[in-house]
Amino acid sequence: MERRGDRFVLVATDLPTGASVPIPGAEMPVSSAQTYYGQGDWARYLLDDLPADAVGPQPAPPPRQTIDAARGALERFMQLAHDGRYADAVALAAGADYSALREWNGDVAPDDLAGLLERGCRRQIRCLVVRRVVDERVVSATRLRFTVELGGDDGSVFTLGPCCGADAADMPPRSRFPFTVDLVGGRPVVMDLPPYVP
């Protein structure tokens, strides 16, 4: 694992064989490099599973209306991306990391975030609507984390199954996905793109 600011890179390689192994919980493969499988939020993986008293005092939650606005921004972002309104969607997700979409879609201008999101939604990521928010957490006074279930127009819940040669025992199917929303100048900004599907 390599830390890069508040993100980390997950690496899983069987040293004797050189084979890479998917890491359960990795959010998004972002490179074709053999040993590089995913990236995630450093604090989420290190702090979310610790007891509250192990990480010190918890931040005072923002007002309920601020939490609701952040949740609404996430729901609108996903709906707009699902509906093909990519320019409107990226306005809500200005904080998201588009580097993987740039790498995968080299023929799209790197600063064309709407074009990158469109290509991603058509080829690499699942731009579905939020069906249900199953958890919300206050990470700090300016950061919220929502765990959501996603789905399509038919009302079904999306499940991401095992990939890359793994089976369900090694990489259990997931139907809940984390999204971070930061409060920037009091305005909610979505920090994560929809889930990658290999």
C-alpha positions, 0 to 999 in steps of 0.5 A: 500500500502506498499513501498519496495524500489522503488516497492510497494505492492498493497493490496485491501480487503473489511474489513467487508467481507474479500474479495479481489478486483483486483486493476486496473493497478496492474502489476502482482499478485505475491502471493496466499495470499488473500489480495495481488494482485500486484506490480508495480514501485513506481515512475510510479504510483506516478509520471507519472500522475502528471503534469511535473511542480509538480515533478521538472525539468525533466532529460536531455534525453539520446542521441537518439541512447541510447533511440533506443538501449534501445527500441531495447533491449526490442523488442529483449527480447520479441522476444527471449522469444516468440521464446523460446530462454530463455537463450538469453532473460534473458541475456537482462533482468538481472534486472527483478524481477524473485521472482514471477516466483520462487514462482509459479515454486518451482520445478525450481532451483531459480538461473535458470533464463532461466528455470524460464522464460521458465516455466513462458512463458508456464504457467503464463506470455504472452511472445509475441512480441512487435507490437508497442511502443506507448509511451517512457519516460525518467524517469532519465538519466539511466531509460527509460519507454516504453508503448507497444502493444504486439501480437502473430504471427497472427499480432493481438494485445493482450488484457488482460481482467478482471480477478478474478471475476471482470467485465470490469467496475471494471477492464477495458481490457488493451492492453498497457503494461509498461516496464522499461529499465535501462542503466547499464554501458551504456548497456540497461537492461530490468527490467520487465517481460512480463505481468502475465495472471491469 
